[in-house]
């Protein structure tokens, strides 16, 4: 299989982005029928996550329906986002599957923002230390 064909296959789940590497989507369900509408909703949310962190490698989405739980916690969704460094993970249980998907992606977005702001703060602190050393040395 040539490289061009491999790229076309990886784009079946995720729309093309402005960078070369595309995030792979791994979708699994338990006691739930995956419909086209659910799949489209998940792909839209994952594309939004791909916009926030372009270095994400893959997203593992697990959808579950547990009829033994209370009605307000029957549907659960969990997302594990593989990124360089520690993976990001979030899960939520709701009465509506779409609400669970939305809340989980919101949690992952918050984790991505926190990770990005920590990185920015570290870069700014290093730059400030370098600037202070230069001023002390009289450069």
C-alpha positions as a Markdown table, in Angstrom:
| # | Residue | x | y | z |
|---|---|---|---|---|
| 1 | Unk | 0.0 | 0.0 | 0.0 |
| 2 | Unk | 1.5 | 3.3 | -1.0 |
| 3 | Unk | 1.6 | 6.4 | 1.3 |
| 4 | Unk | -1.1 | 8.3 | -0.6 |
| 5 | Unk | -3.6 | 5.4 | -0.2 |
| 6 | Unk | -2.8 | 5.2 | 3.5 |
| 7 | Unk | -3.5 | 8.9 | 4.0 |
| 8 | Unk | -6.8 | 8.6 | 2.2 |
| 9 | Unk | -7.8 | 5.7 | 4.5 |
| 10 | Unk | -7.0 | 7.7 | 7.6 |
| 11 | Unk | -9.2 | 10.6 | 6.5 |
| 12 | Unk | -12.3 | 8.4 | 6.4 |
| 13 | Unk | -13.0 | 9.2 | 10.1 |
| 14 | Unk | -11.6 | 12.8 | 10.4 |
| 15 | Unk | -12.1 | 15.7 | 8.0 |
| 16 | Unk | -8.8 | 17.0 | 6.5 |
| 17 | Unk | -7.0 | 19.5 | 8.6 |
| 18 | Unk | -4.3 | 22.1 | 7.9 |
| 19 | Unk | -1.5 | 19.9 | 9.2 |
| 20 | Unk | 0.0 | 16.7 | 7.9 |
| 21 | Unk | -0.8 | 14.3 | 10.7 |
| 22 | Unk | -4.4 | 13.5 | 11.3 |
| 23 | Unk | -5.8 | 12.3 | 14.6 |
| 24 | Unk | -7.0 | 8.7 | 14.5 |
| 25 | Unk | -10.4 | 7.9 | 16.0 |
| 26 | Unk | -11.0 | 4.6 | 17.7 |
| 27 | Unk | -14.7 | 4.2 | 18.6 |
| 28 | Unk | -16.1 | 1.4 | 20.6 |
| 29 | Unk | -19.6 | 0.7 | 22.0 |
| 30 | Unk | -21.0 | -1.5 | 24.8 |
| 31 | Unk | -24.7 | -2.5 | 24.8 |
| 32 | Unk | -25.4 | 0.3 | 22.4 |
| 33 | Unk | -26.1 | 0.5 | 18.6 |
| 34 | Unk | -23.9 | 3.0 | 16.9 |
| 35 | Unk | -26.0 | 5.1 | 14.5 |
| 36 | Unk | -24.8 | 7.5 | 11.8 |
| 37 | Unk | -26.1 | 10.5 | 13.8 |
| 38 | Unk | -24.1 | 9.4 | 16.9 |
| 39 | Unk | -21.0 | 8.8 | 14.8 |
| 40 | Unk | -21.3 | 12.2 | 13.1 |
| 41 | Unk | -21.8 | 13.9 | 16.5 |
| 42 | Unk | -18.6 | 12.3 | 17.9 |
| 43 | Unk | -16.6 | 13.1 | 14.8 |
| 44 | Unk | -17.7 | 16.8 | 15.0 |
| 45 | Unk | -16.6 | 16.9 | 18.7 |
| 46 | Unk | -13.3 | 15.2 | 18.0 |
| 47 | Unk | -12.6 | 17.6 | 15.1 |
| 48 | Unk | -13.1 | 20.4 | 17.6 |
| 49 | Unk | -10.6 | 18.8 | 20.0 |
| 50 | Unk | -8.1 | 18.4 | 17.1 |
| 51 | Unk | -8.4 | 22.2 | 16.5 |
| 52 | Unk | -7.4 | 22.8 | 20.2 |
| 53 | Unk | -4.4 | 20.4 | 20.2 |
| 54 | Unk | -3.0 | 19.7 | 16.8 |
| 55 | Unk | -0.4 | 17.3 | 18.2 |
| 56 | Unk | -3.0 | 14.8 | 19.4 |
| 57 | Unk | -2.2 | 11.3 | 18.1 |
| 58 | Unk | -5.5 | 9.5 | 18.5 |
| 59 | Unk | -8.8 | 9.6 | 20.4 |
| 60 | Unk | -10.3 | 6.5 | 21.9 |
| 61 | Unk | -14.0 | 7.0 | 22.5 |
| 62 | Unk | -16.0 | 4.4 | 24.5 |
| 63 | Unk | -19.8 | 4.6 | 24.6 |
| 64 | Unk | -21.8 | 2.5 | 27.1 |
| 65 | Unk | -25.4 | 1.9 | 28.0 |
| 66 | Unk | -26.0 | 0.3 | 31.4 |
| 67 | Unk | -29.7 | -0.4 | 32.0 |
| 68 | Unk | -29.1 | -1.5 | 35.6 |
| 69 | Unk | -28.0 | 2.0 | 36.7 |
| 70 | Unk | -30.4 | 4.8 | 37.6 |
| 71 | Unk | -32.0 | 6.5 | 34.6 |
| 72 | Unk | -30.0 | 9.7 | 35.1 |
| 73 | Unk | -26.7 | 7.8 | 34.7 |
| 74 | Unk | -27.6 | 5.2 | 32.1 |
| 75 | Unk | -25.3 | 6.4 | 29.3 |
| 76 | Unk | -21.6 | 6.9 | 29.8 |
| 77 | Unk | -19.0 | 8.2 | 27.5 |
| 78 | Unk | -15.2 | 8.2 | 28.0 |
| 79 | Unk | -12.5 | 9.7 | 25.9 |
| 80 | Unk | -8.8 | 9.0 | 26.1 |
| 81 | Unk | -6.8 | 11.5 | 24.0 |
| 82 | Unk | -3.3 | 10.3 | 23.3 |
| 83 | Unk | -0.9 | 13.3 | 23.2 |
| 84 | Unk | 2.9 | 13.6 | 23.6 |
| 85 | Unk | 3.4 | 13.2 | 27.3 |
| 86 | Unk | 0.6 | 12.0 | 29.6 |
| 87 | Unk | -2.6 | 11.1 | 28.0 |
| 88 | Unk | -5.8 | 13.1 | 28.7 |
| 89 | Unk | -8.8 | 11.2 | 30.0 |
| 90 | Unk | -12.4 | 12.1 | 30.9 |
| 91 | Unk | -15.6 | 10.3 | 31.4 |
| 92 | Unk | -19.2 | 11.2 | 32.2 |
| 93 | Unk | -22.5 | 9.5 | 32.8 |
| 94 | Unk | -25.8 | 11.1 | 31.8 |
| 95 | Unk | -29.4 | 10.3 | 31.0 |
| 96 | Unk | -28.8 | 11.4 | 27.4 |
| 97 | Unk | -26.0 | 10.0 | 25.3 |
| 98 | Unk | -25.5 | 13.3 | 23.4 |
| 99 | Unk | -25.3 | 15.2 | 26.6 |
| 100 | Unk | -22.6 | 12.8 | 27.9 |
| 101 | Unk | -20.6 | 13.2 | 24.7 |
| 102 | Unk | -20.8 | 17.0 | 25.0 |
| 103 | Unk | -19.8 | 17.1 | 28.6 |
| 104 | Unk | -16.8 | 14.7 | 28.1 |
| 105 | Unk | -15.5 | 16.8 | 25.2 |
| 106 | Unk | -15.9 | 19.9 | 27.4 |
| 107 | Unk | -13.8 | 18.3 | 30.1 |
| 108 | Unk | -11.1 | 17.3 | 27.6 |
| 109 | Unk | -11.1 | 20.9 | 26.2 |
| 110 | Unk | -10.5 | 22.2 | 29.7 |
| 111 | Unk | -7.6 | 19.8 | 30.2 |
| 112 | Unk | -6.1 | 20.8 | 26.9 |
| 113 | Unk | -6.4 | 24.5 | 27.8 |
| 114 | Unk | -4.8 | 23.9 | 31.3 |
| 115 | Unk | -2.0 | 21.9 | 29.7 |
| 116 | Unk | -1.4 | 24.7 | 27.1 |
| 117 | Unk | -1.4 | 27.5 | 29.7 |
| 118 | Unk | 1.1 | 25.6 | 31.9 |
| 119 | Unk | 3.4 | 25.2 | 28.9 |
| 120 | Unk | 3.0 | 28.9 | 28.1 |
| 121 | Unk | 3.7 | 29.9 | 31.7 |
| 122 | Unk | 6.9 | 27.7 | 31.8 |
| 123 | Unk | 8.1 | 29.3 | 28.5 |
| 124 | Unk | 7.5 | 32.8 | 29.9 |
| 125 | Unk | 9.3 | 32.0 | 33.1 |
| 126 | Unk | 12.3 | 30.7 | 31.2 |
| 127 | Unk | 12.4 | 33.8 | 29.1 |
| 128 | Unk | 12.1 | 36.1 | 32.1 |
| 129 | Unk | 15.1 | 34.3 | 33.8 |
| 130 | Unk | 17.2 | 34.6 | 30.7 |
| 131 | Unk | 16.4 | 38.3 | 30.4 |
| 132 | Unk | 17.3 | 38.9 | 34.0 |
| 133 | Unk | 20.6 | 37.1 | 33.6 |
| 134 | Unk | 21.5 | 39.2 | 30.6 |
| 135 | Unk | 20.6 | 42.4 | 32.4 |
| 136 | Unk | 22.8 | 41.4 | 35.4 |
| 137 | Unk | 25.7 | 40.5 | 33.1 |
| 138 | Unk | 25.4 | 43.9 | 31.4 |
| 139 | Unk | 24.8 | 42.6 | 27.9 |
